[in-house]
Amino acid sequence: MRKSAKLLTVLGAALALGSASQAHAGTLSPTLLRRAQAGDQAQVGVIVRFNIANTTRGRAMYKNLRGQLNSQIAKLGPSAGFLKQAINSGKVTQLWLDQSIYLPMTPVQARAISLLPFVSEVFENFKVEIPRAVALSQTSAPAGTPWFLNKVGAPQAWAAGFRGQGVRIGHLDSGIDPNHPDLAGKIAAFQEFNGEGDRVGGQARDTTDHGTHTAGLLVGNKTGVAPGAKVISALVLPNNEGTFAQVIAGMQYVLDPDNNADTDDGADVVNMSLGIPGTWDEFIVPVQNMIKANVVPVFAIGNFGPAAGSTGSPGNLPDAIGVGAVDQNGNVASFSSRGPVAWTGKINGVFVKPDIAAPGSEITSTYPNGQYGAKSGSSQASPIVAGAVALMLSAKPNTSVDAIKNALYTSASNAGAKNNNVGFGVISVPGALGKLGVTTSAPAPTPTPAPTPAPTPAPTPTPAPAPAPTPAPNPPAAQPTAPAGYTLCAVEGSTCTNVANREVAFGTEGRYVFGTNDASPTFKCTVQEWGGNDPFPGRIKGCFVKNTAGVPAPAPAPAPTPAPSNPGGNVARPSVLLVDDDMGQGADVTANLRDAIKAHASSALVWNTQTQGAVPLSQLQRAQVVVWATGEQYQNTITPADQQALQQYLAGGGRLLVTGQDVGYDIGQSGFYTNVLKTRFLGDSSGNPKFVTSGAFGNTAFTLNAAGSAQNQNYPDVIADISGSATVASWGTANATANTITAQSIGRNRSRPQTRIRAQSASDNAGAIVANNAGAYRTVNMGFGMEGLTPNSRSILMKTAFDWLMR
């Protein structure tokens, strides 16, 4: 049985990792209840929340909450002696902001604790992870004021003397690089926390790059909205994962870093680029307590768009400022989550979300080691708004949370109207200051309503025609201009050549998007190829390759002659959900597949069945392509319940890629395998690590278990097509038949039972990959795990599969 833990994701811009299971009912979570009923005596990390009536306002609340929590703990009687023992042994972490404690206990003990009259809830210390950014590339330091700061009017506040001075911003993330020149002197305090919510000693650091990027948007010298403010940074997601206890410990730390309620050294505004798809009661108490302390909560709304009802918690809490993302033109970003949000339980009602929007597409900010990079996501939009709040508080200290909200909302671009795409619209810093009675050196721009099309569920994608260039108001340059250190390789519409694995850029005249090409030697220089990113609409752009010592720059392709507006071959990059179904066995499929998916997806999230339980249909339906990876699992690879959900997803026009060496071994006799995937399971192992693609998948040779791969493919399945599907890769040689299979295992995993072998027909295809075009949906079934390929081969095959699925 899969345990039903929950996953919290940081919303940076794209391989997003998410969760959407619903909050527990009653005082004990369903998972703990089931385990308790089974007599489970294994210890797990548990959150015990107490009934505390918090009526105190302002920073005095910090001391009051501590006192009430200690009072409740003191009520524990003999029946909870084990809890007192844990407290005395130092195994308990007090999470006063959440009115709870963390401690290890057995499910049986958790059930007993939940029955106490002063206990409100008991639930697991669920996991927290960071998804990959929607867009990610290294860039140079911005020259002048970045466009997104001009977009929100930050320079007008600076000119009036308001730079965030005297304001502290809470920053919960993957850490922060204290040595970046733009962040020097900007860190008021730093603390790292472990999974139990305890403090960890050590110096400030960033375990990835996400935290440094968001910190740069808050207070960076070149990229920050509030360069005069300081951050109180909590490292709560080391190496992109953590726990609920870590996050709550980080929240209360930024409010009171010296752990002394009598001193006023905490944050005035808190930025959290965190979220879980759906509505989560667990966040209600700490966020409400934050607001009672007059600390402004600014949270990303999520990267789960464009479907309606795709927001994440805690940004979709009614009292939080939920921030959506827009592009350079002020249009809602495709990935940005949309409302409405329906809360049931402790909060009841349907609410319009997000509340506000800010730039979140291709946002340049600080990277570790003195670098700069561009990311896209509501993770980037949120700190821009939090920085704007810091400017407001520097102009008018001690302004209430409600007054801050009112000023932001009534001055934004939708002129007081609210919709489920961008809320009240794009923020205006001068306009918000004006609502507080503060004037700036220049008048606030007149709000112009942002486009507000009604959100609808994302349709099944079809190849989009290349847009015809619109005439520029002024004659464009005769040839696109290159960014520093780059050479033109193609004018828009033609093809770059000799660019395998090279750093590349797209744009002209100072406006560019950056990236790294995959192993393909060529790519088409189009907006579609760059994931729909158009850095300079209306201008003829170019693709450029970064100059590398000893590597000649490719000769630029000639500008294309005018052609019909629907050239073949351009396939839109899909939004992708990776379902990590390896159940923690062997090589981690997320770690192995994430880069290949990110390189060829417009956005990506991951669902981990071990920590989150079964993936719900609603989560599947948010993705254009679902990648289901089973790793080294050979039992319960795709359960009957999973099969039913996938069938419903496919019936709605979904696209599915299945990869795992034992899926056929496990469910090869099922109707899902034969009727939906249109695959016949022939043998439990190919006896050959090499396969060759054919037909719609081209003609490329691949080898499993090569150096640099996970080297875990002992039992790759031999599979064949069934009427209507096609074998697009075969073991050994292209179009090989089953009579060529002479061995049934590449290696032996002693932890697994003796393998099963089905009778084979010599004329059956000795397939490695079967592709099924069912008309309404498409599937690709790989008889092996893609983690068994080298990163380069994995990327090539992932792109091939995505391109075919999206046609």
C-alpha positions in Angstrom: 0.0 0.0 0.0 1.3 3.4 -0.9 1.5 5.9 2.0 -0.5 9.1 1.4 2.0 11.8 2.4 1.8 15.2 0.9 4.2 17.1 -1.2 4.9 20.9 -1.1 6.5 22.5 -4.2 8.4 25.7 -4.6 6.9 27.5 -7.7 10.0 28.5 -9.7 9.6 28.4 -13.3 9.4 24.8 -14.7 10.1 21.1 -14.0 7.7 21.6 -11.5 7.1 19.0 -8.8 3.5 19.0 -7.2 0.7 17.4 -5.2 -3.1 17.6 -5.2 -4.4 15.0 -2.7 -6.9 16.5 -0.3 -6.4 17.4 3.3 -7.4 14.8 5.9 -10.9 14.8 7.6 -11.2 14.6 11.4 -8.3 14.9 13.8 -6.2 12.0 12.5 -4.9 11.8 8.9 -6.3 8.8 6.9 -2.8 7.3 6.5 -2.1 7.3 10.2 -5.5 6.0 10.9 -5.1 3.0 8.6 -1.7 2.2 10.0 -2.9 2.5 13.5 -5.8 0.2 12.8 -3.3 -2.3 11.5 -1.3 -2.0 14.8 1.7 -0.3 13.1 4.4 0.3 15.7 7.0 1.9 13.3 7.9 5.4 14.3 7.1 8.2 11.9 7.5 12.0 12.1 4.1 13.5 13.2 2.7 17.0 13.6 0.4 17.4 16.7 -1.6 20.6 16.5 -3.4 21.9 19.7 -6.6 23.9 20.2 -5.4 27.4 21.0 -7.5 30.5 20.9 -5.2 33.2 19.6 -6.9 36.6 19.9 -3.7 38.6 20.4 -2.7 41.1 17.7 0.7 42.4 16.7 4.1 41.1 17.7 2.9 40.5 21.3 1.3 37.4 19.7 4.7 35.6 19.5 5.0 35.4 23.3 1.3 34.6 23.7 1.5 31.7 21.3 4.5 30.3 23.0 2.9 30.5 26.4 -0.4 28.8 25.2 1.5 26.0 23.5 3.5 25.3 26.7 0.2 25.3 28.6 -1.4 22.7 26.4 1.7 20.5 26.5 1.5 20.6 30.3 -2.0 19.2 30.1 -0.7 15.9 28.8 -1.5 13.2 31.3 -0.3 9.6 32.0 -1.8 8.3 28.7 0.7 10.5 26.8 3.7 9.6 28.9 5.7 8.7 25.8 5.1 12.2 24.6 6.5 13.8 27.8 9.4 11.4 27.5 10.1 12.6 24.0 9.9 16.2 25.1 12.3 15.6 27.9 14.7 13.8 25.6 14.8 16.8 23.2 13.1 15.0 20.3 10.2 17.5 20.1 10.2 20.7 18.1 7.8 23.5 19.2 6.2 25.1 16.1 4.4 27.9 18.0 3.4 29.8 14.9 1.4 26.7 13.9 0.2 25.9 17.4 1.8 22.5 17.1 4.7 20.3 17.9 6.8 17.9 15.8 7.9 14.6 17.3 8.4 11.0 16.2 5.8 8.5 17.3 4.0 5.3 16.1 0.7 5.4 14.3 -0.9 3.7 17.3 0.4 6.5 19.6 -0.8 9.1 17.1 -4.3 7.7 17.3 -4.3 7.9 21.1 -3.0 11.5 21.1 -5.7 12.5 18.5 -8.4 11.6 21.0 -7.3 14.1 23.6 -9.8 17.0 23.9 -7.3 19.8 23.5 -5.7 18.3 20.3 -6.9 19.7 17.1 -5.2 17.6 14.4 -2.5 14.9 14.0 -0.9 14.4 10.6 2.3 13.3 9.0 5.3 15.6 8.6 4.8 15.6 4.9 7.5 16.1 2.3 8.4 19.4 0.6 10.1 19.7 -2.8 11.1 22.2 -5.4 10.1 21.8 -9.0 12.4 22.8 -11.8 12.0 26.3 -13.3 9.7 26.8 -16.3 12.6 28.5 -18.1 16.2 28.5 -17.0 19.4 29.9 -18.5 22.5 31.7 -17.5 22.7 35.3 -18.6 25.0 38.3 -18.2 24.4 41.0 -15.6 21.6 43.4 -16.7 22.7 46.6 -18.4 20.7 49.4 -16.8 17.4 48.9 -15.1 15.8 45.5 -16.1 12.5 45.7 -17.9 10.5 44.1 -15.1 11.5 46.8 -12.6 10.4 49.5 -15.1 7.2 47.6 -15.7 6.1 47.9 -12.1 7.4 51.5 -11.6 10.1 50.7 -9.0 12.5 53.5 -10.3 9.8 56.1 -9.5 9.7 55.0 -5.9 13.5 55.1 -5.7 13.6 58.6 -7.1 11.3 59.7 -4.4 13.7 58.2 -1.8 11.9 54.9 -1.1 14.2 52.0 -1.6 13.0 49.6 1.1 15.3 51.1 3.8 14.4 49.9 7.3 12.3 47.0 6.1 13.1 43.3 6.6 11.8 40.7 4.2 11.3 37.1 5.2 12.8 34.8 2.6 12.0 31.0 2.7 13.8 29.1 0.0 16.7 26.8 -0.9 19.1 29.2 0.7 21.1 32.3 -0.4 24.6 33.0 -1.6 26.0 35.5 0.8 29.0 36.2 -1.4 27.2 37.5 -4.5 28.2 41.1 -5.0 24.6 42.2 -5.5 23.6 40.7 -2.1 26.5 42.0 -0.1 25.3 43.4 3.2 21.7 42.5 2.4 21.3 39.5 4.8 20.0 40.5 8.2 19.9 36.9 9.4 20.2 33.4 8.1 19.3 30.0 9.5 19.1 26.5 8.2 16.6 23.9 9.4 16.5 20.1 9.3 13.5 17.9 8.6 12.3 17.9 12.2 12.3 21.7 12.3 15.4 22.0 14.4 18.1 24.7 13.7 21.3 23.6 11.9 24.5 25.3 12.5 26.5 26.7 9.6 27.0 29.7 7.3 24.6 31.1 4.7 24.6 29.1 1.5 22.3 28.1 -1.4 21.9 24.4 -2.0 20.6 25.1 -5.6 20.1 28.5 -7.3 16.4 29.2 -6.7 16.9 31.0 -3.4 19.6 33.3 -4.6 17.5 34.1 -7.7 14.4 35.1 -5.6 16.6 37.0 -3.1 18.1 39.0 -5.9 14.6 40.1 -7.0 13.9 41.2 -3.5 17.0 43.2 -2.6 19.7 42.8 -5.3 21.6 45.9 -6.3 20.9 45.4 -10.0 17.8 43.3 -10.0 16.0 44.0 -6.7 12.7 45.9 -6.3 13.8 47.0 -2.8 17.6 47.3 -2.9 17.6 49.2 0.4 15.8 46.4 2.3 17.3 43.4 4.0 16.3 39.7 4.0 15.9 37.3 6.8 16.6 34.0 5.0 15.5 30.6 6.1 17.0 27.6 4.3 14.0 25.2 4.5 14.4 23.2 1.3 18.0 21.9 1.2 18.8 20.3 -2.1 15.3 21.0 -3.2 13.4 19.0 -0.6 12.3 19.4 3.0 9.3 18.9 5.2 6.2 20.7 6.6 8.1 21.1 9.9 11.0 22.7 8.1 8.8 25.3 6.4 6.8 26.2 9.6 10.1 26.5 11.6 11.4 28.8 8.8 8.2 30.9 8.9 8.4 31.4 12.7 12.2 32.1 12.4 11.8 35.0 9.9 9.2 36.5 12.3 11.4 36.2 15.3 15.0 35.3 14.4 16.5 35.7 17.8 13.7 33.6 19.4 13.0 36.4 21.8 9.5 37.8 21.6 10.5 40.9 23.5 12.7 42.2 20.6 11.5 43.6 17.4 13.9 42.0 14.8 11.5 40.1 12.6 10.2 40.4 9.1 7.6 43.0 8.0 6.7 41.1 4.8 7.3 37.4 3.9 7.9 36.0 0.4 7.2 32.3 -0.1 7.5 30.8 -3.5 5.9 27.6 -2.3 2.7 25.8 -3.1 0.7 22.6 -3.4 -2.0 22.3 -6.1 -5.4 22.4 -4.5 -6.6 23.6 -1.1 -4.8 22.7 2.1 -6.1 23.4 5.6 -2.7 22.8 7.1 -1.6 26.3 6.0 -4.5 28.2 7.5 -3.3 28.5 11.1 0.3 29.7 10.5 -0.8 32.2 7.8 -3.6 33.6 9.8 -1.2 34.0 12.8 1.3 35.8 10.5 -1.4 38.3 9.5 -2.5 38.8 13.1 1.1 39.9 13.8 0.7 42.5 11.0 3.2 40.7 8.7 2.3 40.8 5.0 2.1 37.3 3.4 3.1 37.3 -0.3 2.9 33.9 -1.9 3.3 32.5 -5.4 0.0 31.3 -6.9 1.5 28.3 -8.8 2.8 27.2 -12.2 0.0 24.8 -12.9 -1.8 26.8 -15.6 -3.3 27.4 -18.0 -6.3 25.4 -16.8 -9.0 27.0 -14.6 -9.0 26.1 -11.0 -5.3 25.3 -11.0 -4.1 27.4 -8.0 -1.9 26.2 -5.2 -1.8 26.6 -1.4 -0.9 28.7 0.5 -1.2 31.4 -2.2 -4.9 30.6 -2.7 -5.8 31.2 0.9 -8.4 34.0 0.9 -6.3 36.1 3.3 -2.9 35.7 1.5 -1.7 37.9 -1.4 -1.6 35.3 -4.2 0.7 36.4 -7.0 0.3 35.3 -10.7 2.8 35.9 -13.5 2.6 38.0 -16.7 5.0 38.3 -19.6 6.7 41.4 -20.9 3.5 42.5 -22.7 1.4 42.3 -19.5 -0.4 39.1 -20.7 -0.9 36.2 -18.3 1.9 33.7 -18.6 0.8 30.3 -20.0 2.1 28.5 -16.9 0.6 30.8 -14.3 -2.1 29.2 -12.2 -5.7 30.4 -12.6 -8.7 30.5 -10.3 -11.4 30.1 -9.2 -10.6 28.3 -6.0 -13.2 26.4 -4.0 -12.5 26.0 -0.3 -14.5 23.5 1.8 -13.9 22.6 5.4 -12.4 25.2 7.8 -12.9 27.8 5.0 -16.0 27.6 2.8 -16.6 29.5 -0.4 -15.4 30.1 -4.0 -12.8 32.8 -4.4 -11.2 34.6 -7.3 -7.5 34.0 -7.5 -4.8 35.2 -8.0 -5.1 38.5 -6.2 -2.4 40.4 -8.1 0.1 39.8 -10.9 3.7 40.8 -11.7 6.3 40.0 -14.3 7.3 36.3 -14.2 8.6 35.4 -17.7 12.4 35.3 -18.4 13.3 37.3 -15.3 17.0 37.9 -14.9 18.4 37.9 -11.3 21.3 36.7 -9.2 22.8 33.2 -9.4 25.3 31.7 -7.0 29.0 32.4 -7.5 28.5 35.9 -8.7 26.5 34.9 -11.8 23.2 35.9 -13.2 20.4 33.8 -14.8 16.9 34.0 -16.2 14.0 32.0 -14.8 10.2 32.0 -15.4 7.5 31.3 -12.9 5.2 32.7 -10.2 8.3 32.1 -8.0 9.8 35.2 -9.8 6.5 37.3 -9.8 6.0 36.8 -6.0 9.3 38.4 -4.8 8.7 41.3 -7.2 5.4 42.0 -5.3 7.0 41.4 -1.9 9.7 43.9 -2.9 7.0 46.4 -3.8 5.4 45.9 -0.4 8.9 46.7 1.1 8.9 50.0 -0.8 5.5 50.8 0.5 6.5 50.1 4.1 9.7 52.2 3.8 7.5 55.1 2.6 4.9 54.5 5.3 6.0 52.2 8.1 3.6 50.2 10.2 0.9 50.2 7.5 -1.6 47.5 8.2 -1.8 44.3 6.1 -5.3 45.3 4.9 -4.2 48.8 3.9 -1.3 47.3 1.9 -3.6 44.9 0.1 -6.1 47.7 -0.7 -3.4 50.0 -2.1 -2.0 47.2 -4.3 -5.3 46.0 -5.5 -7.0 49.3 -6.3 -4.0 50.7 -8.1 -3.2 47.7 -10.3 -3.8 47.6 -14.1 -7.4 46.2 -14.0 -8.7 49.4 -12.4 -10.4 47.7 -9.5 -11.8 44.7 -11.4 -10.7 41.2 -10.5 -10.5 38.1 -12.7 -9.1 34.5 -12.4 -6.2 35.1 -14.7 -4.3 38.1 -13.1 -6.5 39.1 -10.2 -6.6 42.9 -10.0 -3.9 43.1 -12.6 -0.2 44.0 -12.8 1.0 46.0 -9.8 1.9 49.7 -10.0 4.4 50.8 -7.3 3.7 54.5 -7.8 0.0 53.9 -7.9 0.0 51.9 -4.7 2.1 54.5 -2.9 -0.4 57.1 -4.1 -3.2 55.1 -2.5 -1.3 55.4 0.8 -1.0 59.1 0.4 2.6 59.1 -0.7 3.6 61.0 -3.9 6.5 60.1 -6.2 8.5 62.3 -8.5 6.5 61.2 -11.5 2.8 60.5 -11.8 1.6 56.9 -11.7 0.8 55.5 -15.1 -2.9 55.4 -16.0 -4.0 51.8 -15.4 -5.0 49.9 -18.6 -6.9 46.8 -18.1 -4.9 43.6 -18.7 -6.5 41.1 -21.1 -9.0 39.0 -19.2 -10.1 36.0 -21.3 -12.1 33.5 -19.3 -9.8 30.6 -18.3 -10.7 27.3 -19.8 -9.2 23.8 -19.3 -6.1 23.4 -21.6 -7.2 21.7 -24.8 -5.3 18.8 -26.4 -2.5 20.6 -28.2 -2.0 20.6 -31.9 1.0 21.8 -33.8 0.7 25.6 -33.9 1.3 27.4 -37.2 4.3 29.7 -37.1 3.1 33.2 -36.8 3.8 35.5 -39.7 6.0 38.4 -38.6 4.0 41.5 -37.9 5.3 44.8 -39.5 7.5 46.8 -37.1 6.6 50.4 -36.6 10.2 51.3 -37.6 12.3 49.4 -40.2 14.1 46.5 -38.5 17.8 46.1 -38.7 19.0 44.5 -41.9 20.4 41.6 -39.8 19.5 40.7 -36.2 22.1 41.9 -33.7 23.9 39.5 -31.4 24.3 39.6 -27.7 27.9 40.0 -26.5 30.0 36.9 -27.0 27.6 35.3 -29.5 27.6 34.8 -33.2 24.6 34.7 -35.6 23.8 31.1 -36.8 20.4 31.7 -38.3 17.9 34.4 -39.1 14.4 33.7 -37.8 12.7 31.0 -39.8 15.9 29.3 -41.0 17.9 26.5 -39.3 21.0 26.6 -37.0 23.5 23.9 -37.8 26.5 22.4 -35.9 25.1 23.5 -32.6 24.8 20.2 -30.6 25.1 20.9 -26.9 26.0 24.6 -27.5 24.9 27.6 -25.6 22.5 29.6 -27.8 20.3 32.7 -27.7 17.3 34.1 -29.6 16.3 37.7 -30.1 17.7 41.0 -31.4 18.6 44.5 -30.4 19.3 43.8 -26.7 16.3 41.6 -26.1 17.1 37.9 -25.8 16.2 34.5 -24.3 19.1 32.1 -23.6 19.4 28.4 -23.3 21.5 25.3 -24.2 20.7 23.2 -27.2 20.3 19.4 -26.8 22.4 16.8 -28.6 20.6 17.6 -31.9 23.1 19.1 -34.4 20.4 21.5 -35.7 17.3 23.4 -34.6 14.8 25.6 -36.3 15.1 29.3 -35.4 11.5 30.0 -34.5 9.4 31.3 -31.6 7.8 27.8 -31.3 11.2 26.2 -30.9 11.9 28.5 -28.0 8.8 27.4 -26.2 6.7 30.3 -27.4 9.0 32.9 -25.9 9.2 36.0 -28.2 11.7 38.5 -26.8 10.9 41.2 -29.3 7.5 40.9 -31.0 7.2 42.4 -34.4 11.0 42.3 -35.1 12.9 39.8 -37.2 15.1 38.0 -34.7 18.0 35.7 -35.0 19.5 32.6 -33.3 23.0 32.9 -32.0 25.6 30.5 -30.7 28.0 31.4 -27.8 31.6 31.8 -28.9 33.8 29.0 -27.5 37.6 28.9 -27.7 38.7 26.4 -30.3 35.2 25.8 -31.6 34.4 27.6 -34.9 31.1 29.4 -35.0 28.6 27.9 -37.4 28.1 29.8 -40.6 24.7 31.6 -40.5 22.0 30.1 -42.6 20.6 32.5 -45.2 17.3 34.2 -44.4 14.4 32.0 -45.6 12.3 33.0 -48.5 8.7 33.7 -47.7 6.8 30.5 -47.1 3.2 29.5 -46.2 2.5 30.3 -42.5 2.1 26.6 -41.5 5.5 24.9 -42.2 5.5 21.3 -41.2 7.7 19.8 -38.6 7.4 22.4 -35.8 5.9 20.7 -32.8 4.9 22.6 -29.7 6.7 21.7 -26.5 4.3 20.1 -24.1 3.5 20.7 -20.4 4.6 17.5 -18.7 3.8 15.6 -15.5 6.4 13.1 -14.5 4.9 10.4 -12.3 7.7 9.0 -10.2 6.4 5.5 -9.5 9.7 3.9 -8.5 8.6 3.7 -4.8 12.0 4.6 -3.6 13.6 1.4 -5.1 17.0 1.7 -6.8 17.9 4.6 -9.0 15.7 7.7 -8.6 13.8 8.2 -11.8 13.2 11.9 -11.0 16.9 12.6 -10.7 17.6 10.8 -13.9 14.8 12.0 -16.1 14.3 15.6 -15.0 16.9 17.3 -17.2 15.7 15.5 -20.3 12.1 16.4 -19.6 13.0 20.0 -18.7 15.0 20.4 -21.9 12.0 19.5 -24.1 8.9 20.7 -22.1 7.3 24.1 -21.9 6.8 23.3 -18.2 7.1 20.3 -16.0 6.0 19.0 -12.6 6.6 15.7 -10.7 4.3 13.5 -8.7 5.9 11.0 -6.4 3.6 8.1 -5.6 5.7 7.0 -2.7 5.3 10.2 -0.8 2.0 11.4 -2.2 0.0 8.3 -2.9 -2.0 7.7 -6.1 -2.0 10.6 -8.6 -5.6 11.9 -9.0 -7.2 12.4 -12.4 -7.4 16.1 -11.9 -3.6 16.3 -11.7 -3.1 14.2 -14.8 -5.5 16.4 -16.7 -3.3 19.5 -16.1 -0.5 18.0 -18.3 -0.4 17.6 -22.1 2.0 14.7 -21.7 2.2 12.3 -18.7 5.5 10.4 -18.3 4.9 7.4 -16.1 8.3 6.0 -14.8 8.4 2.8 -12.7 12.2 2.5 -12.2 13.2 -0.8 -10.7 9.7 -1.7 -9.4 8.4 -5.0 -10.6 5.1 -5.2 -8.6 2.2 -2.7 -8.6 4.0 -0.8 -11.3 0.7 0.7 -12.6 -2.1 -0.4 -10.3 -5.7 -1.1 -11.4 -6.7 2.3 -9.9 -3.8 4.0 -11.8 -4.9 2.3 -15.0 -8.5 3.5 -14.6 -7.3 7.1 -14.0 -5.0 6.9 -17.0 -7.8 5.6 -19.2 -10.0 8.6 -18.2 -7.1 10.9 -18.9 -6.4 9.4 -22.3 -10.1 9.5 -23.2 -9.9 13.3 -22.8 -7.2 13.5 -25.4 -4.1 12.9 -23.2 -0.7 11.8 -24.2 1.1 9.1 -22.2 4.7 7.8 -22.2 5.3 4.7 -20.1 8.9 3.7 -19.2 10.1 0.9 -17.0 11.8 -2.5 -17.4 9.1 -4.5 -15.6 5.8 -2.9 -16.6 5.1 -5.8 -19.0 6.3 -8.3 -16.5 3.8 -7.0 -14.0 0.7 -6.0 -16.0 1.4 -7.5 -19.4 -1.8 -9.6 -19.2 -4.1 -6.7 -18.3 -6.6 -5.1 -20.6 -4.9 -1.7 -20.1 -1.6 -3.1 -21.5 -3.2 -4.8 -24.4 -6.2 -2.6 -25.3 -5.0 0.9 -24.3 -1.2 0.7 -24.8 -1.8 -1.8 -27.7 1.2 -3.8 -26.6 1.8 -7.5 -26.4 4.3 -8.7 -23.7 6.7 -11.3 -25.1 9.7 -11.8 -22.9 10.9 -10.6 -19.5 14.3 -9.6 -20.7 15.8 -8.9 -24.1 19.2 -10.4 -23.4 20.6 -7.5 -25.4 21.2 -4.0 -24.1 21.1 -2.5 -27.6 18.1 -1.3 -29.5 17.5 0.7 -32.7 14.6 3.0 -33.5 12.7 2.9 -36.8 9.6 4.2 -38.6 8.2 7.4 -36.9 11.1 7.4 -34.4 13.8 7.7 -37.1 16.9 5.4 -37.2 19.1 5.8 -34.2 21.0 3.2 -32.2 20.9 3.2 -28.3 22.7 1.2 -25.7 21.4 0.6 -22.1 23.7 0.5 -19.1 26.5 2.5 -20.7 28.8 4.6 -18.5 27.0 7.6 -17.2 23.6 5.9 -17.1 21.9 4.4 -14.0 23.2 1.0 -15.2 20.2 -0.7 -13.7 18.5 -2.4 -16.7 18.7 -6.1 -15.9 15.2 -7.1 -17.2 14.2 -4.9 -20.2 10.9 -6.3 -21.6 10.5 -7.6 -25.1 7.2 -6.2 -26.5 5.3 -6.2 -29.7 2.6 -4.1 -31.4 -1.0 -5.1 -31.6 -3.3 -4.2 -34.4 -3.2 -0.4 -34.8 0.0 0.2 -32.9 3.5 0.1 -34.3 6.9 -1.1 -33.1 9.2 1.9 -33.4 12.3 0.4 -31.8 13.6 -3.2 -31.7 16.2 -5.1 -29.7 19.5 -5.7 -31.5 18.7 -4.4 -35.0 15.9 -2.4 -36.6 12.8 -4.5 -37.3 14.3 -7.6 -35.4 11.8 -10.4 -34.7 11.4 -12.5 -31.6 13.4 -15.5 -32.9 16.5 -13.3 -32.4 16.0 -13.3 -28.6 18.2 -16.0 -27.2 18.7 -14.9 -23.6 16.2 -13.8 -21.0 18.2 -11.6 -18.7 21.0 -9.1 -18.9 21.8 -9.5 -15.2 20.2 -11.0 -12.2 18.8 -9.0 -9.3 18.7 -11.5 -6.5 16.1 -9.5 -4.6 13.5 -10.3 -7.3 11.7 -13.6 -7.8 12.5 -15.9 -10.7 11.4 -14.2 -14.0 8.4 -15.2 -16.0 8.7 -15.8 -19.7 5.8 -15.8 -22.1 5.7 -18.0 -25.2 6.9 -16.1 -28.2 6.1 -16.3 -31.9 9.2 -16.2 -34.0 7.4 -13.8 -36.3 6.6 -11.3 -33.5 8.5 -8.0 -33.5 11.3 -8.1 -30.9 10.2 -4.6 -29.8 11.7 -2.2 -27.3 9.2 0.6 -27.9 5.6 0.5 -29.1 3.8 3.6 -30.2 0.0 3.7 -30.4 -1.9 6.4 -32.3 -5.5 5.8 -31.2 -6.8 9.0 -32.8 -8.2 10.6 -29.6 -5.0 9.9 -27.7 -1.5 8.6 -28.2 0.8 6.4 -26.1 4.4 5.4 -26.2 5.3 2.3 -24.3 9.0 1.7 -23.6 10.0 -1.8 -22.4 13.0 -0.4 -20.5 13.6 2.4 -18.1 15.0 5.6 -19.6 17.2 6.0 -16.6 19.3 3.2 -18.1 20.3 5.5 -21.0 23.1 8.1 -20.9 21.9 11.7 -20.4 22.6 12.5 -24.0 20.8 9.5 -25.4 18.0 10.1 -22.9 17.5 13.6 -24.1 17.4 12.6 -27.8 14.9 9.8 -27.2 12.7 12.1 -24.9 12.5 14.7 -27.6 11.7 12.1 -30.3 8.9 10.7 -28.1 7.5 14.1 -27.2 7.5 15.3 -30.8 5.6 12.2 -31.9 3.1 12.4 -29.0 2.4 16.1 -29.8 1.7 15.6 -33.5 
